[in-house]
Amino acid sequence: MEHFIYQFLYFPEDKSGYIPAAFEFLLMLILCIIVFMVLRRISKKQEIKSKELEDRILAEKKMTDNQQTK
């Protein structure tokens, strides 16, 4: 079992083998940050729209309640 686990551990003598992995890691990190920022921006816009809709519905409800009590 241990031989199977250690089979995946490979540390090259030539450290230039790490350069593509580091480049890919940085690329994925940057893409994740960009996606996160875009999703936050979209979420903020949706929050503002839903707040406006809620305010409008509450205002209409208040107006209809006032008209019914008269």
Secondary structure as UniProt FT lines:
FT   HELIX           2..6
FT   TURN            7..8
FT   HELIX           15..17
FT   HELIX           18..69
//
